[in-house]
């Protein structure tokens, strides 16, 4: 397993903060909004990749378990 493990909880919290930022804007700052969207996209990509890694680990464990039957 990789030592550079992604903290999914931290990413989710940051995505919630970005979402709240957009919800609380009375007048949208386009430049800042673009930065937030790019940041969110990076977090989503990173999280999706980590979730795939977790899924793969579960599948490996399941395969080992089935072999033990």
Secondary structure, 3 states (H helix, E strand, C coil): CCCCCCCHHHHHHHHHHHHHHHHCCCCCCHHHHHHHHHHHHHHHHHHHHHHHHHHHHHHHHHHHHHHHC
